Amino acid sequence: MDADDLEPIKAKAVAVNLEAMSVEALHDYVAGLEAEIARARATIKAKEAAKSAAASVFRT
């Protein structure tokens, strides 16, 4: 069992109506999404580092 199997599965986000948004609002929306992507990538990197460290300890 992987530790990721213990994390709850999140529901997919509901699509936002982009047509109703102004150009400025769209820029803000994209900036927010990019920040969330960066946060997710940092979490992935940390989890991969932890997994690699654990694997190196338990290798025989």
Residue, then its C-alpha position, 0 to 999 in steps of 0.5 A: m500500500d502506498a501512502d498516497d492511497l490513504e489520502p482522500i480523493k478530491a472531487k474534480a473542480v467545476a468548470v468556470n464560465l470563462e465567457a462571463m469573465s473580463v480580461e482582467a479577471l481572466h488574467d487573475y484566474v490564470a495567475g491563481l491556477e499557475a500558483e496552484i500548479a506551482r504548489a502542487r509541483a512543490t508537493i510532488k517534489a517533496k513527496e518524491a524526495a521523501k519516497s527516495a529517502a525511504a527507499s534508500v534506507f530500506r534497500t538491502 
